[in-house]
Amino acid sequence: MPIHVLSALAEPTRLAVMPLLADGSEHCVCALMEALGVTQSRMSRHMQVLRQAGLVVDRRDAQWVRYRLNPDMPPHIRAIVDAVIAAAARQERQAA
C-alpha cells in the first residue's frame, strides 16, 4: 500500500524521523523529541501514524516506548523508505 506510506511520509516531522531511525537501533520517544524539537504528544502521534503505515515497530520498555524501522517491510516499501532516507542525507549534506 504505497499510498499509505507516501501519505505518512508527506508530513515534515515524520519525514525527518526516518533518517534518525535508519541506524537500525531502537529510539525512545524522548530522544526523537529532543532531536526534532517537538513535544511528547506530537511525537507520539507521528510515530503512531508511521506504525499504522507499517514503517516502524514499537516495543514497551517500562514507561518508555522504543521505535525502530520495521524489519519486515515488503521490499517495495523498503525501497521507498531507503530512497527517502538517501534523499534526506543528500539534502543535509547540501545544506552544510
C-alpha positions in Angstrom: 0.0 0.0 0.0 2.4 2.7 -1.2 -0.3 5.4 -0.9 -0.4 4.9 2.9 3.4 5.0 3.1 3.7 8.1 1.0 0.9 9.8 2.9 2.7 9.0 6.2 6.0 10.4 4.9 4.4 13.6 3.5 4.5 15.3 6.9 7.8 17.0 7.7 8.3 15.7 11.2 7.6 12.1 10.1 9.9 12.5 7.2 12.6 13.9 9.4 12.4 11.0 11.8 13.1 8.4 9.2 16.9 9.1 8.9 17.2 9.0 12.7 15.7 5.5 12.7 17.9 4.4 9.8 20.8 3.4 12.1 18.9 0.2 12.9 18.7 0.7 16.7 15.7 1.5 18.9 15.0 5.1 19.8 12.7 6.2 22.6 10.2 9.0 22.0 12.2 11.2 24.4 15.3 11.0 22.1 13.3 11.6 19.0 11.6 14.6 20.7 14.9 16.1 21.6 16.4 15.6 18.1 13.4 17.1 16.3 12.4 19.7 18.9 8.8 18.6 19.2 6.5 17.8 22.2 6.0 14.3 23.5 2.3 14.2 22.5 3.1 15.4 18.9 6.0 12.9 18.5 3.8 10.1 19.8 1.1 10.9 17.3 3.6 11.0 14.5 5.0 7.7 15.5 1.5 6.2 15.6 1.0 7.2 12.0 4.3 5.7 11.0 3.4 2.5 12.9 0.0 2.3 11.3 1.6 2.6 7.9 3.9 -0.3 8.7 7.1 1.7 8.6 8.1 1.3 12.3 7.6 -1.1 15.1 7.5 -0.3 18.8 8.4 -2.0 22.0 7.4 -1.1 25.5 10.3 -0.8 28.0 8.8 0.1 31.4 7.3 3.6 30.9 9.2 4.2 27.6 8.2 3.2 24.1 11.1 2.5 21.8 10.8 2.6 18.0 12.8 1.3 15.1 12.2 0.8 11.4 10.1 -2.3 10.7 12.4 -5.1 9.7 9.6 -6.9 8.0 8.7 -4.2 5.5 7.9 -5.6 2.0 10.8 -4.9 -0.4 8.9 -2.4 -2.5 8.1 -0.4 0.6 11.6 -0.7 1.9 12.8 0.8 -1.4 10.6 3.8 -0.9 11.9 4.3 2.7 15.6 3.8 1.6 15.0 6.5 -1.2 13.6 8.9 1.4 16.5 8.4 3.8 19.0 8.8 1.0 17.4 12.0 -0.2 17.3 13.4 3.3 21.0 12.6 3.7 21.8 14.3 0.4 19.8 17.4 1.4 21.5 17.6 4.7 25.0 17.4 3.0 24.0 20.2 0.6 22.7 22.4 3.4 26.0 22.1 5.3 
